[in-house]
Each structure stands twice: as structure tokens, then as C-alpha cells.
Amino acid sequence: MIRVDRGTKPALLEGKKADWDKAVADASTVKAREAAFAKVRHKQIRAALEEAFHGKCAYCESEIKHVGYSQIEHYRPVSKRRDLAFCWDNLLLACGRCNGPEFKGDLFPEADAGGPLLNPCSDDPSDHLYFVFDPVAGLTTVAPRTPRGEVTVRTLGLNRPDLRTHRSRSVTRLAALALLASEHADCAALLTEAKRSDAEYAAFARALSASTESLEAAIGGSDPQARRRGSGRKTGQSDDRHPLARSSSRRRARRCAEYHRDSHQQDNQYPSHDTVPFQAI
């Protein structure tokens, strides 16, 4: 999730909001009410949101249009706040998984339940979320800094298995670029492109770029020659790499699994805001 500027309210919404609000208020049946709410799906409103969010889900940052249809999401559900049905500041673009009944749906945790959910148009997600990457297991996890971050991750399913698998493939490639960026201009250019707002999973690319030194240390040291020596050392040769890089793949994968287990068992234990935005374990 990244911070997004929602942009200017569509002129159509400016002109029609009062009439549409009245239609919702006057609806006397469920069918009539659903028909009134459906007006928010007007193509001009959808186009404005798709432009603002670059065709990506506001929550998980997955590209939507090439695999399905985007949904106009009410940040605060109309089941709880009908008066916000046509409020521009309450509208986001979402994928059918994050916004579906399995995850957010009509849920909206309030402050007494650790909420509200993060809103990418009014919150800075990096204040509440960071990322953990295990280069051996190939897993990238969204981790909370705050109670709101935890509730957001859980409610939206930001670590659901299928999403994490797809996302981790992209982040693994980005990790390789980050390690080579200091030595190869073309890799640095690709990493810069991956940080653009219209790039899928830009939040990970930005955090990864900001934490490259930490990632280099965990994978094989900041010294390029030390990284190249990694798999080619002779028996008895001194190994000056980071301790995590010297540990076996099985051990590192087990530590990753232990982290994922513990992250769900330890309530209200969050890292300080000084924690790097992207950690390699």
C-alpha cells in the first residue's frame, strides 16, 4: 500500500451527488436502494479512480485490469454510512479479493477494535506497515508497526497465500536488482522504475531501495567481492559474510517460518518506527 492522491472530484459526481443522495433516502425497497447505490459505478467515476490509482488495488497494489474488473470501493461501507455513498473522499479502487466477502466486505473496525483501517489517500501507510523478506524461502510479508497496521493487514488479507506468492516473485526480482544497482546502471534504472506510483507493489520497491544495505548484509555482505565468494569458497577458507548468509538454507527457511508463526501469536508487540522499512531475515 502506498500513499495516493485521489485527485479532483469528477464533475459528474459534483453535479449529481445531491440527486443521488435523495434517491437513496427515498428508496423504500432493497432493490430500489441497490439501484440507487449503483449510480456510483458510473464510467466517469470509475475512470477517475482508475487514473488516480493507476489501475491498481488501493489496498494490495495488485494490477487489476489485465486479470479482472476493478471495484469502486467505499472505504466506510454504505451499510454503515449511507450518507457517504457518493462522497468522493470515501471512494477507492479495489480488487475483488480485498473488497470481497472473504476479507473487507462490509467490515470496518473502529478505534475500539484497533481501527480504523488505513486509508491510502489520508494516511501514510509506511507509518503503520513495513516488510519482511526471506531470500531463501522467497517470501515477502507485510508486517505491522501499529495496531491500525495489524488490523488492516488482517482485515484485508494482505498476507493471504495466493497474493503473497505472486507478490514474492516480483519482490525476489527486485531484491536482485537492489543488490546489483550500485554496480550496474541498468539495474538501478529498473529499480527506479519499480518505485513509480504506477508500478505493481511500488511500496515494496521503495522500502527495498531504502534498505538495500540491510538486505546486502543479510544475503552476503555489502562487499561485492564477498558476495561473489559466497558459493565458491574452498574447504577451510575463511568466511567473512554476515552470519545469516553463512547459515544453511534449511535453517534460514525455518527461521522465516518461525517469524511468520510468532508474528500471529504476539499481540500488541510492534517494532519502533525506527525499524527499517524492509528487513531481510
SULRAZI-V852726 format. One record per residue. N is the residue number from 0. OMEGA is omega as a letter, one per 30 degrees, with the letter a starting at -180 (none if undefined). D_CENTER is the distance of its C-alpha to the mean C-alpha in whole Angstrom. Layout:
n: (N,N)
omega: (OMEGA,OMEGA)
d_center: (D_CENTER,D_CENTER)
//
This chain:
n: (0,1,2,3,4,5,6,7,8,9,10,11,12,13,14,15,16,17,18,19,20,21,22,23,24,25,26,27,28,29,30,31,32,33,34,35,36,37,38,39,40,41,42,43,44,45,46,47,48,49,50,51,52,53,54,55,56,57,58,59,60,61,62,63,64,65,66,67,68,69,70,71,72,73,74,75,76,77,78,79,80,81,82,83,84,85,86,87,88,89,90,91,92,93,94,95,96,97,98,99,100,101,102,103,104,105,106,107,108,109,110,111,112,113,114,115,116,117,118,119,120,121,122,123,124,125,126,127,128,129,130,131,132,133,134,135,136,137,138,139,140,141,142,143,144,145,146,147,148,149,150,151,152,153,154,155,156,157,158,159,160,161,162,163,164,165,166,167,168,169,170,171,172,173,174,175,176,177,178,179,180,181,182,183,184,185,186,187,188,189,190,191,192,193,194,195,196,197,198,199,200,201,202,203,204,205,206,207,208,209,210,211,212,213,214,215,216,217,218,219,220,221,222,223,224,225,226,227,228,229,230,231,232,233,234,235,236,237,238,239,240,241,242,243,244,245,246,247,248,249,250,251,252,253,254,255,256,257,258,259,260,261,262,263,264,265,266,267,268,269,270,271,272,273,274,275,276,277,278,279,280)
omega: (l,l,a,l,a,l,a,l,l,a,l,a,l,a,a,a,a,l,a,l,l,l,l,a,a,a,a,l,l,a,l,l,l,l,l,l,a,a,a,a,l,a,l,l,l,a,l,l,l,l,a,a,l,l,a,l,l,a,a,l,l,l,a,a,a,l,a,a,l,l,l,a,l,l,l,a,l,l,l,a,l,a,l,a,a,l,a,a,l,a,l,l,a,l,a,l,l,a,a,a,l,a,a,a,l,a,l,a,l,a,a,l,l,a,f,l,l,l,a,l,a,l,l,a,a,l,a,a,l,a,l,a,l,a,l,l,a,a,l,a,l,a,a,l,a,l,l,l,l,l,l,l,a,a,a,a,a,l,l,a,a,l,a,l,a,a,a,l,l,a,l,l,l,l,l,l,a,a,a,a,a,a,a,a,a,l,l,l,l,l,l,l,a,l,a,a,a,a,l,l,l,l,l,l,a,l,l,l,a,a,a,a,l,a,l,a,a,a,a,l,a,l,a,a,l,l,a,l,a,a,a,a,l,l,l,a,l,l,a,l,l,a,l,a,a,a,a,l,a,a,a,l,l,l,l,l,l,l,a,l,a,a,l,a,a,a,l,l,a,l,l,a,l,l,a,a,a,a,l,a,none)
d_center: (3,7,10,12,16,17,20,24,25,26,30,30,28,30,34,33,31,34,36,33,32,36,36,33,36,39,37,39,38,34,35,36,33,30,32,32,28,28,29,25,24,27,26,26,23,21,22,21,18,17,18,16,13,14,14,10,9,8,6,4,5,8,12,14,17,19,18,19,19,17,17,18,16,18,16,19,21,24,25,25,26,28,28,25,25,26,24,22,20,19,18,14,14,12,12,15,13,11,14,17,19,18,15,15,18,20,19,18,19,21,21,24,21,19,17,17,13,11,12,10,14,15,13,12,9,10,13,11,9,9,9,12,14,17,19,21,20,17,14,11,10,7,10,11,14,15,16,14,11,13,14,10,9,12,13,10,10,7,9,12,14,14,10,10,13,12,9,12,14,13,12,16,17,15,17,20,20,19,22,24,23,26,29,28,27,26,23,22,22,20,17,18,17,14,13,14,12,13,12,9,6,8,6,8,11,12,11,13,16,16,17,19,22,21,19,23,25,23,24,27,28,27,31,31,34,33,30,32,35,32,33,37,39,42,43,44,42,40,37,35,31,29,30,26,27,31,30,30,27,28,28,24,23,25,23,20,21,22,19,17,20,21,17,18,22,22,21,21,21,18,18,20,18,20,18,16,12,13,15,17,19)
//
